[in-house]
Structure formats: C-alpha cells, structure tokens
Amino acid sequence: MCRLRVASVTRRGGPLRCKTVSMSTRARRPEAEPARLRARVEEQIRRHDLIAPGGDVLALVSGGPDSTCLRHALLALGYRVTALHVNHGLRGAESDEDARFCREALGAEVVEAPAPARPTEAALRELRYGLATDRLRATGHTASDQVETVLYRLVSSGIPKGIKPKREDGVVRPLLTLWRHETEAYCRAEGLAFRNDSSNAGTRRGLIREEILPLLRHLNPGAEQNLLRLAEQRPTKLDELLAARSGSKRLDLGGGLTAVREYDRVWLEQTPVALEGSVRWGRWSIESELAGLKVRSWRPGDRLAGRRKKVQDVFVDAKIPRSEREAWPLVVRGREVVAVPGLVETPGVTAERVE
C-alpha cells in the first residue's frame, strides 16, 4: 500500500505555508504512465534540439513537482543531470527548508542570492538566469505555465506571446508539453517527494491559476487547450485544410457548414442532414418517410444508385450551370445517390423548388 507522509513547516505565530509531500517508492500508477510522459519530454527535446543526446544539463530546481519531475525524467532518459537551487530568502524558514530539501533530496547545489529591493517575478527570474551561464540550464516550465503566461501577456500587452522552448541565453524548457497535474502524477507514480509552495497564490500567476482560469473553463472546457494553441501558434484544422495542395479534404465547421478542398479549389457546403420528414435545403423542400436517408451536396464522383451514370452527367444533360452544381441537394443512403431533386426521382421521396 502506498502511504502519504506530510511534513509541515510553519512560521512562528503564522499559518501553515509549505509542506513536503513524500510518497512511498511503490508507484500508485502503472509504470507505462511515467514512461509515456518521459517519451513526450524526449519528443519535445528532439523537436526543438534542446539537449544533445546523452548531454550535460543543469536542472534549475525549486523542489516543487515540476522541477522534481524534470530532474528525474532527464536522468531516466540518459542525460547527465546536475541540479541548482537558488535561495532568495523571501519566506524565511520556509525558504531555508526549500533549500535543505533540494540539497538533500535532489542533490542540488544551493546558491544564496538575496532578492533585489523590488522583488518582482521578472527581477527574481533574471537573477536566477544570471547564474551558471557557462552551462546548459533547464527549467520545469509546463503547459500550465504556458497557458498562464500567454493569458497574462494577452491582457497586459495585447500580444499572445508564450514561453519559448529555448531562450536566447540557452535556457531550455523540456516540459512544455506536460500539464502541471501530470508532473504531480509523475512524482507520485515514481515515489518522489516534492514541496508545495502556498505563497504562489499571492502572485499574478496565482490569481490567473486560482480565479481566472476556472472561470474560463466554465465558459469553455477547452479554454486552456485553445490558449496553448495560441501560444504555440499551432495551425487549426481549417488552416491545415487550406494549406493542403493534393487530394481532397472535408471539415465540419459546425453551424451546418462543411469546408471542402479539392486540389486547388475550396468551397463551403451545407453539412449532410438526416431526411426525417422534411428538410429545407436552399431553395428546395424535400420530404420522405423512408428510413436511413440523408440530404447532402453533390461531390465529384457521385453515381446514381444501381446505375453507372455519374451525377455530373445528369447535371450536364440537364444543362445545370457549374456554379449551381455544388449547392444542388442529393438524397443519399450511405454512399448511394437515390434521388437528385428536380432531375432524378425515386419512389417515396418528393422534392419541390420553393422560389
């Protein structure tokens, strides 16, 4: 059985500020789960050429689950990892306990670096990044940090600029494809103790994390994924369809519209709808009580059910202009075209053109 031990650290006369979460060495999750997360880390490293295979890297650690996961995963992937913890001393005994934990549990070198007069998040970050500049340094920034960063920058500057996988000064971020809950799950599965810093709640990042993001998730469960896509400038499915140059692609846009690409041509058509009673399709009113029928637009290659004749030839014989063919409704069962309103009839289906 896996047991949880919580060692608390308090300030004299103050509330609980920080705790060390320690797990037994027996994993709570199957071994495959940590292995899959490490594979994603390695994919991120290789995609952005962050660390040479088997190379040296200095993990900047705070003792939290993200940097604890970072150090362990890099070691497991075969990199030569050392660790560095920077103690700013802002939280008194709690900061000293963080430093002790990093030294003893993570084997980190601890550097005392007193905070500047105005200890902003940016000032402290630049202070840490000014150390060990002769070595390749890695931080434990995750996709969760990416989302919080792009949201803050979007509202503060109007620019959705995210965290770079590799800074100009060489600091790398191998965990940018993992979410915070995944790094915590990794530590628990691998039996790794880590520190939880409750002072994060008082920062701008904490405000975004604890108050703003939950509201955005309430508006749209996919809010964080959409913000991550914005940060990474990943193409949408529509972007991919528009960029395609060969073959054919279709994309349901919602709202009854489908985008279609055929080689160098792109157009919008109505999404197929079930013919249950009656359907209004453009200028056509189509009715049927037959089961299993749908109404959709014409597609190149369509043939009449049970016949060799192409629907395109039906249009040509009836002198239907090309401009009207792509919006002309077809009644289909599966892939078979059973009726072409106004041109090819079938028992049980009626169609009337409404002007």
DRENTIKE-159945 format. One record per atom (N, C-alpha, C): x, y, z. Coordinates in steps of 0.05 Angstrom, whole numbers, plus 5000, padded with zeros to 4 digits. Last residue first. Layout:
residues N
XYZ ...
END
This chain:
residues 355
421055813908 422256073899 421856283920 422555173919 420955393930 422355653923 421654563888 423354803889 421655043897 420753963921 419554183908 421354423910 420553253922 422153503924 420753723909 419652623954 418652843938 420253093943 420451943956 421852193961 420552403942 417751483941 417951543969 419351793976 421551313883 419051283899 419551333929 425551843856 425451573867 422851553883 428152243801 426252183823 426551893832 432552723780 432252423782 430452363806 431153273781 432453153758 432052843758 428753473827 428253613802 429453483777 433853193867 431353343866 431153503840 435952593856 437052853851 434653033847 436651993896 435052193882 436552453879 440551653915 437951533907 436151733892 447051503916 445251733910 442651613900 450551173968 449051153943 447151393940 453051154015 454551283993 452951293967 447351214053 450151144054 451651294033 443151464010 443051264031 445851144032 441352143993 443151913993 442451724015 439552653951 438452483972 440052223970 442853273941 442553003933 441252853957 442253963921 441953753940 441753473927 447354393896 444854233889 444554003909 451954663902 449854713922 447354553918 454954513859 455954453885 453954503907 451954703814 452154423820 452954363849 451955233800 449755143816 450054853826 456355323769 456055493793 453855393811 455455003724 457454923744 457055073770 448454963706 451055103707 452855003729 445354423676 445654563702 448354703703 443554113632 444654383628 444654553654 442253603638 440153793644 441054083641 447053363624 444753313607 442553513612 450153543669 450853633641 448453593623 447653283711 447753573710 448253673682 448752753696 445952843699 445753143698 454152753700 453052733674 450052813674 454652793756 455753013739 454553003711 452852303771 451152533776 452052773760 454151773725 455051973745 453052203747 451451133715 451551413707 452351593730 450750623729 453550703724 453751003719 446250463783 446850533755 449750623753 445150393836 444450173818 444950243789 444851083848 444650813859 443750613838 449151493810 446451423817 446451133827 455351743839 453851593818 451051533829 460452233849 457852113857 456551973833 464852493830 464952203831 462352073839 464353073871 465452943846 465652643850 458253143905 461153113907 462052983881 452653553925 454053383905 457053373910 450453563994 451253683969 452553473951 445053174023 447653304023 448253423996 440652834065 440853034043 443653164046 439252144077 440452394084 440452574060 435551584103 436251764081 437552024093 433451194138 436251184130 437151374109 426751064115 428851074136 431651084123 421851504086 423651274084 425851294105 418851934083 418451784107 420251534107 420652574057 420652284055 420252164082 421853194022 420453034041 420652744036 424853824013 424953544007 423653384029 425254423981 423854294004 423554003996 430454863960 428954613957 427654523983 433755283962 431155333951 429355083950 437055014017 437055233998 434255293988 433154544040 435954564031 436054774009 429254294090 429554524072 432454554065 426053674098 428553834100 428454064081 421553244133 422253434112 424753584119 422452644154 420152804149 420752994126 428752654156 426752534174 424252714172 434552614132 431952664120 429752524136 440052904165 438252674162 435552764151 444853274127 442853264148 441053024143 451553494113 449353304109 447453294133 452854194113 453453934124 451053744120 453454594055 451854514078 452654234087 459954824038 457454704031 455954634057 465055234011 463455164034 460855034024 471255073977 468655183978 467255094004 477155103938 476055083965 473255203964 481954793895 479354933898 478354883927 486254493883 486754773887 484154933891 483853923912 486254023900 486554323904 478454093943 479053913922 481454023906 475854194006 478054263988 478454033969 470554474043 471454254025 473754364008 467154554104 469154664085 470254424069 460454574121 462754404117 464654534097 455454794167 457254844145 459654654145 452254774213 451154674188 452854714163 455154924256 453155114246 452055034219 461554644237 459454704256 457454894244 465154504200 465654754214 463654814236 468053934180 465554034191 466154274208 471953864124 471953944152 469354054160 475453474077 472953584085 473153644115 479853424021 479453424049 476753564055 483653093969 481253233978 480953214008 489953193935 487753033945 485353203953 494253743955 493653503939 491353353952 495154163988 495454213960 494953963942 493054494048 493354244032 493554304002 491754954073 494554924065 494954674048 486454894088 487155104068 489955074057 487054484126 485554434102 486254634080 490054754165 491154514151 489654454126 486355144181 488955224169 490154994153 482554804202 481854954178 484355054165 485154614246 484454424225 483754564200 490355104261 487754974266 487254774243 497255074278 495155114258 492654974266 499955374336 499255134322 497155184301 502355754368 501655824341 501255574324 503055674421 504755524403 504355584374 499056014440 501856064448 503755924429 494455784418 495156064411 498056114417 494455304443 494755304413 495555584404 493555474495 496055344488 496555344458 488355664489 490455854496 493255734490 485855174478 485755384458 487955594464 486754904526 487854794501 487955014480 483755234561 486655204564 487955094539 478355174541 479655434542 482755404543 474854754537 477254744520 478954994521 470354884565 472154684577 474854664561 468355534573 469055344552 471055134563 466655754621 465555854595 466055654573 469655464657 466655464659 465455554633 474655614642 473855334638 470855304640 474456144660 474656084631 473855804625 474356054715 472056184702 472156134672 479355804723 476955654729 474455784716 482756254707 482556014690 480055844697 481956624750 481156684723 480856434706 483456374800 480956514796 480156534767 488356084801 486256014821 483556144815 491556294759 491156004763 488755934779 491456844765 490556724740 489856434744 493556874816 490956984811 489756864785 498656654808 496756514825 493956614821 500957044776 500556784764 498556624781 501157454813 499457484790 498857214777 501157144879 502357264856 500357304834 499156854922 499157144924 500357284900 499956314911 497156424909 497156724910 505056194924 504456244896 501756374892 505456034975 505756324970 505156394941 505555484981 502955614981 503055914975 509055014950 509455294959 506755444958 510754364963 508554534954 508854814966 515953914943 515054134960 512654274947 516353194940 516553464929 515353664948 518652524931 517652734948 518053004934 516852014886 518652244891 517252454909 514551554864 515251564893 517151794900 512651554813 515451474817 516451484846 507551734821 507951474809 510751364814 508552244841 507252054858 507651764847 510952484796 512452464821 511152254839 506752444759 509252314754 510852274780 502852774782 502252484779 504852334774 505553264775 504953164802 504452864802 505653284720 508253274734 507853174763 500153314709 501753084700 504453064714 498553794729 497453554742 498953304733 501254124692 502054114720 501053864734 502653794629 500953964646 501853924675 507753814579 506453684601 504853884617 510554094542 508253944532 506853794554 514854324568 512754504559 510354354547 519454104590 516854014600 514454164588 524354334574 523554064563 520753984570 526754904561 524354824575 523354554564 533155234570 531355064555 529054974573 537355784560 535655644579 533555494564 540156094522 540555804523 539055654544 538856604513 541256554530 541656264535 534256574484 536656654470 539156604486 530755964504 531356244505 533956314490 526555494479 529355554484 529855854482 521055494478 522355244486 525355294493 518356094506 519855964485 521055704495 511856244525 514456164535 515956014512 508156704482 508456494501 511356454510 504157254468 506857144466 507256944489 499657554445 499557284457 502257144455 498958214464 500558034447 500657754459 496658564498 495258504474 496758324455 498858654548 500158784525 498658744498 495658414586 497358644594 498558784570 492858004562 491258214575 492958454582 497157704542 494957784524 493458014536 500157584586 501357764565 499157864547 496657234613 497457484625 498557674604 496156824574 493756964583 494557234595 501356634571 500156754547 497656914554 502056444624 503756664613 502356794590 498256034630 498156264648 499756504637 500155694589 497555804587 497256054605 505255564610 505055684583 502355824581 504155304657 505555564658 505255714632 501854854633 500255014651 501455294654 506154624607 504054744590 502154914607 511754844649 509954654637 507954794619 518554914669 516055044659 514354834643 523254764695 520954584695 518454714686 529354894657 527354954677 524954774674 536354804647 533554724640 531754794663 542455034618 540555024640 537754954631 548954914604 546354894592 544354854615 553655394632 552555124629 549855134616 555255894641 557055734625 556055444621 551756124675 551256184647 553156024629 550556104731 551455864716 551055894686 545656634734 547556444746 548256214728 541656924712 544357034710 546456854722 536956684725 538056624699 540856744694 536056914775 536656634773 538056564747 535057444758 537257384777 538057094776 530657374727 533157464714 535557414732 526957234767 527557054746 530257124732 526757694798 527757454810 528557244789 524458044761 527158104772 528357854784 519457804751 521357834729 524157884740 517057844801 517457584789 519557594767 520458334842 518358254824 519057974813 522858584892 523058304884 520658214866 526459114896 523759064886 523658784875 531658994915 529859174931 526959144922 532858284903 533358574899 531258734915 534457734948 532657874929 533358164926 540557384952 538557554964 536957704943 542256774940 542157014923 539957194934 545956214951 544456434965 544556684948 545255614920 546555874918 544756074932 546454924925 544755154934 546355404933 546254374883 547954584894 546154814901 542153804898 542554064885 544754224899 539953304910 542853334906 543653594893 534753254924 535353274895 538253304889 534753204980 533153024964 533853024934 538553594998 538653315008 537153124990 537654074969 540353974973 540353674980 532154124971 533454104945 536253994948 531454175028 530253955012 531653914986 534154645038 535054395050 533954155035 531055005009 533854975001 534854705013 526154975037 526254905008 529154845000 527955165086 527054885084 526954795055 528955695073 531155525082 530455235080 523755855062 525755855040 528055685048 521555805113 520455645091 522455625068 524256185143 524755905149 523755725126 523556675094 524756605119 525356305122 522056795043 520056685061 521256565086 526356985014 524057155016 522057055037 531156744999 530656805027 528256975032 532756554951 532556844953 531956934982 536656054929 535156134953 535156434955 536655624876 537255904883 535455984907 539555014860 537255144873 538255424882 541254564810 541954814823 539354934835 543953924789 541754104797 542754344812 545753524731 546353644757 544053834764 545452974688 544053194701 545253264728 546152714629 547852754652 546953014666 540652314605 542252554605 543952574630 537251874605 540051834599 541752084597 532151894622 532551904593 535451884585 532751944677 531751694666 532051664636 534452474679 536252264687 535351994675 529752724662 532152754646 534252544653 526252574704 525752484677 528252504659 528552834749 528252534748 527952434720 528253384735 530753254742 530652954738 522553434726 524553504706 527153354711 520253314776 519653144753 521753184731 522253754803 522853484813 522453284790 519854174776 522754144774 523653874784 514354044789 515254084762 518254034759 513754004846 513353764829 514453804800 519154384877 516454334870 516154094852 524454504882 523454304900 520554234894 526654814844 525454954867 524654754889 532254774801 530154654816 529254824839 534854734739 534354934759 531954844775 539454254717 536554304723 536354514745 544054264668 543654344695 540754404699 546653744627 544653954631 544354004661 550253394577 550253514603 548153734605 547252874534 548953104541 548653204570 544452474508 546352404529 547952624540 543852894453 543352624463 545452544484 543453584473 544753374457 544153104469 537353924480 539653804494 540853594475 533854154442 534354284467 536954184481 531254114391 534154084394 535054224419 525854084386 527054354387 530054344392 525053534382 523753714363 525053984362 527853324426 528853274399 527653464379 524653514469 527553574468 528653544439 519653294457 520053584458 522953664456 520952754462 520052854436 520353164435 522252724516 524352674496 523552784469 517152824537 519353004543 521552974522 514452374518 513552644509 515752854514 517151984547 517251984517 516452254506 515552104598 518352144591 518652144560 510151954594 510852234599 513752294591 510751404587 509551564565 510151854569 513051264636 514551224611 513451384588 508951374672 511351534672 513051504647 505450944651 504651224651 507151414653 507650444657 507450544630 506850844630 507250304710 509850414701 509650534674 500950524738 502550334723 505150464713 501250874802 500250844775 501950644760 503850894849 500950884850 499750834823 509850534862 508350714845 505350674849 513450534921 511750374904 509850554888 516150874954 517450814928 515650644910 511451354982 513051104983 514151044955 512352064979 510951824971 512651584976 511352675011 513152455007 511552205001 511253355008 509553125002 511452894995 512153865052 513553675035 511853425032 509154515052 509354235061 510954075041 508055175078 509154995058 509254715069 505055475115 505855595090 506755385069 500455565166 501955365150 502555485123 501056215197 499655985187 501455795172 505156425254 503856465228 502556205219 508256365299 505956545301 504356575275 513556215258 512756265286 510456465287 511455855201 512856085213 511856115241 512155145190 510555385196 512455615205 511754565153 513554775162 511855025167 510353865157 509454145155 511654335165 510253305119 511853445139 511353735136 506352765106 506453055102 508053175125 506152175072 507152305096 507452595090 502351635048 502951925045 503852035071 503550995021 502951165043 503951455038 500950454985 502450704983 501650885006 501749765000 500050005000 501850255000 
END
